[in-house]
Amino acid sequence: MLPGAMDPRSSRPSMRAPGFGSAAEPPPLDAHLVEPEGRDELLRGRKLYASPALPEHGDPHLRIDVIVGTHGAADRVGSTDLLTRVADDGDFATDTSLRRRGIDPATGQRYLEEMVFEVVNTQRLSEITGKAEELSARGVRRIFAVFVRKGVVSEWRDDRWEDLSPDDEIADECLAAPIPVRALLKDSEVGPAAVRALLARNEPALEALLREREARGEARGEARGEARGEARGGIAAQRTVLRAVLHARGLPLAPEDAARVDVCDDEATLLAWITRAATATRADEVFA
């Protein structure tokens, strides 16, 4: 149960019209009682008004759309504000949903939503609970609510809301990769979760982009390697020149100075030593 909330179990049965029940054929999903693209909804015969969203609702809604959209399996399709006839006296939209692609051959209609996500900000608990009951009765398998003010994601299970831990993941056959619960709650988790999901889906555009970046990285690495190799070759040549000048002028290197030459990787320092070696009378003057 949600911390500090009323019992989310329904206080009354669904007020469906006579004749609609487990033995009756449900109405077609798209046989709407309210005007599509309008603001009206119907829940148990009671008209609701779907208000335009404030940032407190609209921002989480977009976040959830991104997460669910990127995590959906290839044979599923996501939708926002999809209007569904749930009962003889029910016709309302869910915030975000996933369903199977195509037409259900058993009904000749689109497929029913399998997973739905609702953003709950100012909505009454009794209302979202009533929607969950109607969706479940219609056959929706999994129903989630993101309670914005509490920072909690809950799933409708056994006729009640059960909170999920932020560390949980939502796994389902509708998903190419499990959805991290944290990604439904925090903007900072959206990017990493979406990228992992797209990789799990073997998204062609992302795979091509990664191959392109890998090729560019390899080219840059080769170029850097060649540059480093050329630099190392130039330094080695300077060391050889330094030793040749000292030998020609009869200036033997002390062991400690020979060691300094061996470890020096600075071209400017080696050039300075070569210049001094050309006029020095003793080897120690070169390294002074």
TORTOR-91572 format. One record per residue: x, y, z of N, C-alpha, C in turn; residue number from 1. Coordinates in steps of 0.2 Angstrom, whole numbers. Each point is the difference from the previous one (the first is absolute). Last residue first. Layout:
# TORTOR-91572
   n_xx   n_yy   n_zz  ca_xx  ca_yy  ca_zz   c_xx   c_yy   c_zz    k
      X      Y      Z      X      Y      Z      X      Y      Z  NUM
...
END
This chain:
# TORTOR-91572
   n_xx   n_yy   n_zz  ca_xx  ca_yy  ca_zz   c_xx   c_yy   c_zz    k
    376    103    -88      0      4      6     -7      4      1  288
     10    -17    -17     -6     -1      4     -1      4      7  287
     18      2    -17     -6     -2     -4     -6      0      4  286
     22      1     10     -3      7     -2     -6     -1     -4  285
     13    -19      7     -5      2      5     -3      7     -1  284
     17    -10    -14     -7     -3     -1     -5      3      5  283
     21     14     -9     -1     -6      4     -7     -2      0  282
      7     18    -13      7     -3      1     -1     -6      4  281
    -19     12    -18      2     -2      7      7     -2      0  280
    -14      6    -19      5      5      2      3     -2      7  279
    -17    -13    -12      4      2     -5      6      4      2  278
    -17     -8     15      5     -5     -2      5      2     -5  277
    -20     13      6      6      1      4      5     -5     -1  276
    -19     -2    -13      3      7     -1      6      1      4  275
    -13    -19      4      4     -1     -6      3      6     -2  274
    -15      0     18      6     -3      2      5     -1     -7  273
    -21     10     -2      4      4      4      7     -3      1  272
    -17    -13    -10      3      5     -5      5      5      4  271
    -13    -15     13      5     -4     -4      4      5     -5  270
    -18      8     12      5     -1      5      6     -3     -4  269
    -20      3    -11      3      7      1      6     -1      4  268
    -14    -19     -4      4      2     -6      4      6      1  267
     -8    -19     18     -2      7     -2      5      3     -5  266
      0    -21     13     -5     -1     -6     -2      7     -2  265
     20    -15     15     -2      7     -2     -5     -1     -6  264
     13    -17     12     -7      1      2     -3      6     -2  263
     23     -7     -6     -4     -5     -2     -7      1      2  262
     17     16      6     -2      0     -7     -5     -6     -2  261
      8      1     22     -4      6     -1     -2      0     -7  260
     16    -16      6     -7     -2      2     -5      6     -1  259
     23      4     -4     -3     -5     -5     -7     -2      2  258
     11     13     15     -2      4     -5     -2     -5     -6  257
      9    -10     19     -7      3      2     -2      5     -6  256
     21    -12     -2     -6     -5      0     -7      4      2  255
     19     14    -13      0     -4      6     -7     -4      1  254
     13      7    -24     -6      1      5      1     -4      6  253
     19     11    -18     -3     -6      2     -6      2      5  252
     13     13    -19     -3      2      6     -4     -6      3  251
     12      5    -22      4     -3      5     -2      2      7  250
     -9      6    -22      3      5      3      4     -3      6  249
    -14    -14    -13      5      4     -5      4      5      3  248
    -17    -11     13      5     -5     -2      6      4     -4  247
    -20     12      5      5     -1      6      5     -5     -1  246
    -16      3    -17      4      6      1      5     -1      6  245
    -15    -17     -4      5      0     -5      4      6      0  244
    -18     -3     15      5     -5      2      6      1     -5  243
    -20     12     -4      4      3      6      6     -5      1  242
    -15     -7    -17      5      6     -2      4      3      6  241
    -16    -17      4      6     -3     -4      4      6     -2  240
    -20      5     11      5     -3      5      6     -2     -4  239
    -17      8    -13      4      6      3      5     -3      6  238
    -15    -15    -12      5      3     -4      4      5      3  237
    -18     -9     11      6     -5      0      5      3     -4  236
    -19     12      1      4      1      6      5     -5      0  235
    -15     -1    -18      4      6      0      5      1      6  234
    -15    -18     -1      5     -1     -5      4      6      0  233
    -19      1     12      5     -5      4      6     -1     -5  232
    -18     12     -9      3      4      6      6     -4      3  231
    -14    -11    -16      5      5     -3      3      4      5  230
    -16    -14      8      6     -4     -3      5      5     -3  229
    -20      9      8      4     -2      6      6     -4     -3  228
    -16      5    -16      4      6      2      4     -1      6  227
    -13    -18     -8      5      2     -5      4      6      3  226
    -18     -6     13      5     -5      0      6      2     -5  225
    -20     12     -1      4      2      6      6     -5      1  224
    -14     -4    -18      3      6     -1      4      2      6  223
    -14    -19      2      6     -1     -4      4      6     -1  222
    -19      3     12      5     -4      4      6     -2     -4  221
    -19     10    -11      4      5      4      5     -3      4  220
    -13    -14    -12      4      4     -5      4      5      4  219
    -16    -13     11      6     -4     -2      5      4     -4  218
    -21     10      6      5     -1      6      6     -4     -2  217
    -17      2    -16      4      7      1      4     -1      6  216
    -13    -18     -4      5      0     -5      4      7      0  215
    -18     -4     16      6     -5      1      5      1     -5  214
    -20     12     -3      5      3      5      6     -4      2  213
    -16     -9    -15      3      6     -3      5      3      5  212
    -14    -18      7      6     -2     -5      4      6     -2  211
    -19      5     13      5     -3      4      6     -2     -5  210
    -19      7    -10      3      6      3      6     -3      4  209
    -14    -16     -9      4      3     -6      4      6      3  208
    -15    -11     14      5     -4     -1      5      3     -5  207
    -20     11      5      5      1      5      6     -5     -1  206
    -18     -1    -15      3      7     -1      5      1      6  205
    -13    -21     -1      5      1     -5      4      7      0  204
     -9    -14     22     -3      6     -5      5      1     -5  203
     -3    -18     18      5      0     -6     -3      5     -5  202
     -8     -4     23     -4     -1     -6      4      0     -6  201
     11      4     20     -3     -7      1     -5     -1     -6  200
     10     21      1      5     -5     -2     -3     -7      1  199
    -14     18      6      1      0     -7      6     -5     -2  198
     -4      3     23     -6     -4     -3      1      0     -8  197
     16     12     13      1     -8      1     -6     -3     -3  196
     -1     23     -1      6     -2     -4      1     -8      1  195
    -16     11     14     -2      0     -7      5     -3     -5  194
      5      4     23     -5     -6     -1     -2      0     -7  193
     15     18      6      3     -7      0     -5     -6     -1  192
     -9     22      0      4     -1     -5      4     -7      0  191
    -15      7     18     -4     -1     -7      5     -2     -5  190
      4      7     24      0     -7     -2     -2     -2     -7  189
     -1     22     10      7     -1     -1      1     -8     -2  188
    -22     10      6      3      2     -7      7     -3     -1  187
    -18    -12     17      6      5      0      2      1     -7  186
    -18    -16      6      0      6      5      5      5     -1  185
     -2    -20    -13     -7      3      0     -1      6      5  184
     20    -13     -1      0      4     -6     -7      3     -1  183
      5    -15     18      3      7      1     -1      4     -6  182
     -6    -23      0     -5      4      3      3      7      1  181
      8    -16    -20      2      2      7     -5      5      3  180
     -4    -19    -20     -1      7      1      3      1      8  179
      7    -20    -18     -4      2      6      0      7      1  178
      1     -9    -25      5      0      6     -4      2      6  177
    -11     -4    -20      6     -2     -3      5     -1      6  176
    -27     -1      3      6      4      0      6     -4     -3  175
    -23     -9      4     -1      6     -4      7      4     -1  174
     -2    -19     14      1     -2     -7     -1      6     -5  173
      9      5     25     -6     -3     -3      1     -2     -7  172
     10     12     25      2     -4     -5     -7     -3     -3  171
     11     21     16     -7     -3     -2      2     -4     -6  170
     15      7     23     -1      0     -7     -6     -3     -3  169
     11     12     25     -4     -5     -4      1      1     -7  168
      7     15     18      5     -5     -2     -3     -5     -5  167
    -13     16     12      3      3     -5      6     -4     -3  166
    -22    -12     10      6      3      2      4      4     -5  165
    -27     -4      1      6     -3     -2      6      4      3  164
    -27     -4      8      5      4     -2      6     -4     -2  163
    -27     -5     -2      6     -2      4      6      4     -3  162
    -29      0      0      6      3     -2      6     -2      4  161
    -23    -15     -5      3      6      4      6      2     -3  160
    -13    -20     -7     -5      5      2      2      6      5  159
     15    -17    -11     -5     -3      5     -4      5      3  158
     17     13    -12      1     -8      1     -6     -2      5  157
     11     23    -14     -6     -3      2      0     -8      0  156
     21     18      4     -3     -4     -5     -7     -3      3  155
     18     23      4     -4     -5      2     -3     -4     -5  154
     20     20      7     -3     -4     -6     -4     -6      3  153
      8     26     10     -1     -7      1     -3     -3     -6  152
      4     23     10      6     -3     -3      0     -7      0  151
    -16     17      7      3     -4      5      6     -3     -3  150
    -13     14    -13      1      4      6      4     -5      5  149
     -7     -9    -21      5      5     -1      2      3      7  148
     -9    -24     -8     -2      5      5      5      6      1  147
     -6    -20    -19      5      4      2     -2      6      4  146
    -10    -26     -8     -1      7      2      6      3      3  145
     -9    -23    -16      5      3      4     -2      8      2  144
     -8    -27    -10     -2      7      1      4      3      5  143
     -3    -23    -17      4      3      5     -2      7      0  142
    -13    -15    -13      4     -5      4      4      4      6  141
    -24      4    -14      6      3      0      4     -4      6  140
    -24     -3     -5      5     -5     -2      8      3     -1  139
    -23      8      9      0      0     -8      5     -5     -2  138
     -1      5     23     -6     -4     -2      0     -1     -8  137
     16     14      9      2     -7      2     -6     -5     -2  136
     -3     23     -2      5     -2     -5      2     -7      1  135
    -14     10     15     -4      0     -6      5     -3     -5  134
      9      5     21     -5     -6      0     -3     -1     -6  133
     14     19      2      4     -6      0     -5     -7      0  132
    -10     22      2      3     -1     -7      4     -7      0  131
     -8      7     21     -5     -2     -5      2     -1     -7  130
     16      9     15     -2     -7      2     -6     -3     -4  129
      6     23     -3      5     -5     -3     -1     -7      2  128
    -14     15     10     -1      1     -7      5     -5     -4  127
      1      3     24     -6     -4     -2     -1      0     -7  126
     17     14      8      2     -7      1     -6     -5     -2  125
      2     25    -10     -2     -3      6      2     -7      0  124
     13     20    -14     -5     -5      0     -2     -4      6  123
     18     16     -5     -5      3      4     -6     -5     -1  122
     20     -9     -8      2      6      3     -5      2      5  121
      8    -23    -16     -5      3      5      3      6      4  120
      3    -16    -24      3      5      4     -6      3      5  119
      2    -25    -13     -4      6      2      5      4      4  118
      2    -22    -18      3      4      5     -4      6      1  117
     -2    -27    -11     -2      7      0      3      3      6  116
      0    -24    -17      3      4      6     -2      7     -1  115
    -10    -15    -15      3     -5      5      3      3      6  114
    -20      7    -19      6      2      3      2     -6      5  113
    -15     -6    -21     -1      3      6      7      2      3  112
     -3     -2    -27      1     -4      6     -2      4      6  111
    -12      5    -23      6      0      3      1     -4      6  110
    -18     -9    -15      1      6      3      8      1      1  109
    -13    -20     -7      0      4     -5      1      8      2  108
     -1    -22     13     -5      5      0      0      5     -6  107
     15    -19      3     -6     -2      3     -5      5      0  106
     22      4     -9     -5     -4     -4     -6     -2      3  105
     14     22      5     -1     -6      3     -5     -4     -4  104
     18     19     -9     -7     -2      1      0     -6      3  103
     23     16      2     -5     -3     -5     -7     -1      2  102
     21      1     18     -1      3     -7     -5     -4     -4  101
      0      1     27      3     -4     -5     -2      4     -7  100
      3     15     22     -5     -6     -2      4     -3     -6   99
      3     20     22      3     -5     -5     -5     -5     -2   98
     -1     27     12     -1     -7     -1      4     -3     -5   97
     -7     24     16      5     -3     -4     -1     -8      0   96
    -16     15      9      5      5     -2      5     -3     -5   95
    -26     -7      0      6     -1      5      5      4     -3   94
    -28      3     -3      7     -1     -3      5     -2      6   93
    -28     -5     -3      5      5      2      7     -2     -3   92
    -27     -9      4      3      2     -6      5      6      2   91
    -22    -17     10      7      2      1      4      1     -6   90
    -22    -11      5      0      7      2      6      3      2   89
     -2    -22    -10     -6      3     -3     -1      8      3   88
     25     -8     -1     -6     -3      3     -6      3     -3   87
     23      6     -6      1     -5      5     -6     -4      2   86
     11     15    -21     -7     -1      3      1     -6      5   85
     19     19     -7     -2     -7     -1     -7     -1      4   84
     21     19    -10     -7     -1      2     -2     -7     -1   83
     25     11      4     -4     -4     -4     -7     -1      3   82
     22     14      5     -7      2      1     -5     -4     -5   81
     23     -6     -6     -1      5      5     -7      2     -1   80
     16    -23     -7     -5      5     -2     -1      5      6   79
     16    -22    -13     -2      4      6     -4      6     -2   78
      6    -27     -9     -1      7     -2     -2      4      6   77
     13    -25     -7     -5      4      4      0      7     -2   76
     15    -18     -7     -7     -2     -3     -5      4      4   75
     23      3      5     -1      1     -7     -7     -1     -2   74
      4      6     26      3     -5     -5     -2      2     -7   73
      3     19     19     -5     -5     -3      3     -5     -4   72
     11     19     12      1     -7      2     -5     -5     -3   71
      0     24     -5      7     -3     -2      1     -7      3   70
    -20     12      5      1      0     -7      6     -3     -3   69
     -5      4     23     -4     -5     -2      1     -1     -8   68
     12     18     11      2     -7      2     -4     -5     -3   67
     -7     22     -6      7     -2     -2      2     -7      2   66
    -20      9      9     -1     -2     -7      7     -2     -3   65
      0      8     22     -3     -7     -1     -1     -2     -7   64
      7     22      4      5     -4      2     -2     -8      0   63
    -16     17     -4      5      0     -6      6     -5      2   62
    -16      5     17     -3     -4     -6      5     -1     -6   61
      6     13     19      1     -7      1     -3     -4     -5   60
     -3     23     -3      7     -2      0      1     -7      2   59
    -22     10      1      2     -1     -7      7     -2      0   58
    -11      5     21     -2     -7     -3      3     -1     -7   57
      6     19     12      1     -5      5     -3     -7     -2   56
     -2     21    -13      7     -4      0      0     -5      5   55
    -24      4     -8      5      5      2      7     -4      0   54
    -23     -6    -16      5     -1      6      4      6      2   53
    -27     -3     -9      7      1     -3      5     -1      6   52
    -22    -13      4      2      7      0      7      0     -4   51
    -22    -16      0      7     -1      0      3      7     -1   50
    -24     -9     10      3      5     -4      8      0      0   49
    -23    -18      5      6      3      2      2      5     -5   48
    -24    -14      6      4      3     -5      6      4      4   47
    -14    -24      6      1      7      2      5      4     -5   46
     -6    -24     -1     -6      4     -1      1      8      2   45
     18    -16      2     -6     -3      4     -6      5     -1   44
     18     12    -11      2     -6      5     -6     -2      4   43
      8     16    -23     -5     -3      4      2     -6      4   42
      9     25    -13      1     -7      1     -6     -2      4   41
      9     24    -15     -5     -4      4      2     -8      0   40
     10     18    -13      2      0      6     -4     -4      5   39
      6     -3    -28     -3      4      5      2      0      7   38
      5    -15    -19      4      6      0     -3      6      4   37
    -17    -19     -5      7     -1     -1      4      7     -1   36
    -24     -3     12      3      2     -6      7     -1      0   35
    -16    -16     14      2      7      0      3      1     -6   34
     -7    -21      3     -6      3      3      1      8      0   33
     11    -21    -17      1      5      5     -7      3      2   32
     12    -21    -11     -7      2      0     -1      5      5   31
     21    -13     -4     -1      7     -3     -7      2     -1   30
      6    -21     10      4      5      3     -1      7     -3   29
    -20    -18      1      6      1     -4      4      6      3   28
    -16    -14     16      0      5     -5      6      0     -4   27
     -5    -23     13      1      7      2      0      5     -6   26
    -13    -24      5      5      3     -4      1      7      2   25
     -9    -18     18     -2      4     -5      6      3     -4   24
      1    -13     20     -3     -4     -5     -2      4     -6   23
     10     10     19      5     -5     -2     -3     -4     -6   22
    -12     22      2      4     -3      5      4     -5     -3   21
    -21     17     -6      7      0     -1      3     -3      6   20
    -23      3      0      1     -4     -6      8      0     -2   19
    -12     20     14     -2     -7      0      2     -3     -7   18
     15     21      8     -7     -1     -3     -2     -8      0   17
     19     10     18     -1     -1     -8     -8     -1     -1   16
     15      7     20     -7      2     -1     -1     -1     -8   15
     19    -11     19     -1      4     -6     -7      0     -2   14
      5     -3     26      1     -3     -6     -1      4     -6   13
      9      9     24     -6     -2     -3      2     -4     -7   12
     17     10     14     -6      0      5     -6     -2     -3   11
     27     -6     -6     -6      3     -3     -5      0      6   10
     26      1      6     -5     -5     -3     -7      4     -2    9
     20     10     11     -1      1     -7     -5     -5     -3    8
      3     12     24      1     -6     -2     -2      0     -8    7
     10     22     10     -5     -4      1      0     -7     -3    6
     23     13      6     -6      1     -4     -6     -4      2    5
     24      2      9     -5      5      2     -6      1     -4    4
     18    -14    -11      1      3      6     -4      5      2    3
     -7    -20    -17      4      7      0      1      3      7    2
     -3    -27     -4     -4      6      0      4      6      0    1
END
